[in-house]
Amino acid sequence: MEQTQRPTALITGATRGIGREVAHQLHAAGYAVFVTGRDGTLLATLQSELACPGLALDLAEADAASRLFTEARRTLGRIDVLVNNAGFNRAKVPITHVSTEELDTSYALNLRAPILLAREALNEMAPRRSGHIVNVLSSVVHAKLENYSVYSTMKYALHGFTGCLIKEARLVGVKVTGVYPGGVDTTFRAQARPDYLRPESAARMIVHCITAPADVVVHELTFRPIVETNF
Ligand SMILES: NC(=O)c1ccc[n+]([C@@H]2O[C@H](COP(=O)([O-])OP(=O)(O)OC[C@H]3O[C@@H](n4cnc5c(N)ncnc54)[C@H](OP(=O)(O)O)[C@@H]3O)[C@@H](O)[C@H]2O)c1
């Protein structure tokens, strides 16, 4: 166990994109971070950049969330901040072509994993009456887009869960933030979108919520690139 006086953070989806930038920025802000993703090579690179612990696993597996949380807590001693960031959208698919496999996979990663990690975090944070859970959702929650039904369904459901979590967590002194980014130029999308937000910028907005003054809880934060109009 790391004997740290530093605040600690567990960040999912940290091998690429927004999560990788959140890990870097929290590390720079003095946090002891624990990072995770599936790609062991990318994870090892990040771990050597930040000299931090991590664990490569597939969060779509049923027992992955509890394995991850147990290992992060064992390593860091406690978890002050959970950033539920890992997520994916395989492709834009019309509803007539949605497969059962796609529904199940999207559910497992985009909805089940963050719910199970939030459960673990709340159980760990509640006795200390402190902590912060950040769920990375999407601005699709504020829109209805063709060919995004599966991804939108999971993010809408996570939005509902986050609203309930805000209410239950506040009773035990734990902050909860739902973040709703618009388009970000990451490997999440098939083509580069240089007109979209840089992942560093999206991460900065998330880190602002985490490092807000102690008497402030940001419940919801929506931000978009200025070119985005689908709301
Ligand atoms: N980019 C956008 O326009 C946008 C907009 C709104 C919201 N978001 C949300 O922002 C979050 C981060 O997205 P991003 O744009 O940074 O995407 P990204 O660049 O594709 O990164 C996704 C991260 O999630 C991890 N991940 C994916 N599947 C996983 C699995 N089965 N198990 C464990 N980790 C997994 C990836 O790790 P590995 O590759 O190592 O598995 C990677 O670190 C997601 O929740 C996404 O829905 C993105």
PDBQT file of the ligand as one rigid body, heavy atoms in Angstrom, charges set to zero:
ROOT
HETATM    1  N1  LIG A 301     -14.690  11.647 -28.013  1.00  0.00    +0.000 N 
HETATM    2  C1  LIG A 301     -15.902  12.177 -27.946  1.00  0.00    +0.000 C 
HETATM    3  O1  LIG A 301     -16.359  12.874 -28.870  1.00  0.00    +0.000 OA
HETATM    4  C2  LIG A 301     -16.754  11.979 -26.705  1.00  0.00    +0.000 A 
HETATM    5  C3  LIG A 301     -17.870  12.815 -26.560  1.00  0.00    +0.000 A 
HETATM    6  C4  LIG A 301     -18.678  12.656 -25.437  1.00  0.00    +0.000 A 
HETATM    7  C5  LIG A 301     -18.361  11.707 -24.482  1.00  0.00    +0.000 A 
HETATM    8  N2  LIG A 301     -17.272  10.909 -24.662  1.00  0.00    +0.000 N 
HETATM    9  C6  LIG A 301     -16.996   9.923 -23.619  1.00  0.00    +0.000 C 
HETATM   10  O2  LIG A 301     -15.737  10.193 -23.063  1.00  0.00    +0.000 OA
HETATM   11  C7  LIG A 301     -15.166   8.978 -22.553  1.00  0.00    +0.000 C 
HETATM   12  C8  LIG A 301     -13.747   8.850 -23.076  1.00  0.00    +0.000 C 
HETATM   13  O3  LIG A 301     -13.794   8.815 -24.488  1.00  0.00    +0.000 OA
HETATM   14  P1  LIG A 301     -12.555   9.183 -25.425  1.00  0.00    +0.000 P 
HETATM   15  O4  LIG A 301     -13.067  10.084 -26.476  1.00  0.00    +0.000 OA
HETATM   16  O5  LIG A 301     -11.386   9.576 -24.636  1.00  0.00    +0.000 OA
HETATM   17  O6  LIG A 301     -12.340   7.743 -26.114  1.00  0.00    +0.000 OA
HETATM   18  P2  LIG A 301     -11.031   6.938 -26.534  1.00  0.00    +0.000 P 
HETATM   19  O7  LIG A 301      -9.938   7.860 -26.975  1.00  0.00    +0.000 OA
HETATM   20  O8  LIG A 301     -11.507   5.893 -27.480  1.00  0.00    +0.000 OA
HETATM   21  O9  LIG A 301     -10.581   6.261 -25.152  1.00  0.00    +0.000 OA
HETATM   22  C9  LIG A 301     -11.435   5.311 -24.555  1.00  0.00    +0.000 C 
HETATM   23  C10 LIG A 301     -10.758   4.714 -23.341  1.00  0.00    +0.000 C 
HETATM   24  O10 LIG A 301     -11.640   3.714 -22.797  1.00  0.00    +0.000 OA
HETATM   25  C11 LIG A 301     -10.929   2.484 -22.688  1.00  0.00    +0.000 C 
HETATM   26  N3  LIG A 301     -11.776   1.331 -22.952  1.00  0.00    +0.000 N 
HETATM   27  C12 LIG A 301     -12.530   1.096 -24.054  1.00  0.00    +0.000 A 
HETATM   28  N4  LIG A 301     -13.112  -0.097 -23.965  1.00  0.00    +0.000 NA
HETATM   29  C13 LIG A 301     -12.705  -0.640 -22.781  1.00  0.00    +0.000 A 
HETATM   30  C14 LIG A 301     -12.969  -1.861 -22.118  1.00  0.00    +0.000 A 
HETATM   31  N5  LIG A 301     -13.769  -2.809 -22.647  1.00  0.00    +0.000 N 
HETATM   32  N6  LIG A 301     -12.393  -2.086 -20.905  1.00  0.00    +0.000 NA
HETATM   33  C15 LIG A 301     -11.575  -1.145 -20.358  1.00  0.00    +0.000 A 
HETATM   34  N7  LIG A 301     -11.293   0.030 -20.939  1.00  0.00    +0.000 NA
HETATM   35  C16 LIG A 301     -11.855   0.277 -22.131  1.00  0.00    +0.000 A 
HETATM   36  C17 LIG A 301      -9.833   2.574 -23.732  1.00  0.00    +0.000 C 
HETATM   37  O11 LIG A 301      -8.770   1.756 -23.339  1.00  0.00    +0.000 OA
HETATM   38  P3  LIG A 301      -8.136   0.623 -24.298  1.00  0.00    +0.000 P 
HETATM   39  O12 LIG A 301      -8.166   1.145 -25.700  1.00  0.00    +0.000 OA
HETATM   40  O13 LIG A 301      -6.753   0.447 -23.732  1.00  0.00    +0.000 OA
HETATM   41  O14 LIG A 301      -9.002  -0.539 -24.082  1.00  0.00    +0.000 OA
HETATM   42  C18 LIG A 301      -9.451   4.041 -23.686  1.00  0.00    +0.000 C 
HETATM   43  O15 LIG A 301      -8.511   4.274 -22.669  1.00  0.00    +0.000 OA
HETATM   44  C19 LIG A 301     -16.106   7.859 -22.989  1.00  0.00    +0.000 C 
HETATM   45  O16 LIG A 301     -16.948   7.508 -21.910  1.00  0.00    +0.000 OA
HETATM   46  C20 LIG A 301     -16.935   8.480 -24.107  1.00  0.00    +0.000 C 
HETATM   47  O17 LIG A 301     -18.211   7.891 -24.200  1.00  0.00    +0.000 OA
HETATM   48  C21 LIG A 301     -16.450  11.021 -25.739  1.00  0.00    +0.000 A 
ENDROOT
TORSDOF 0
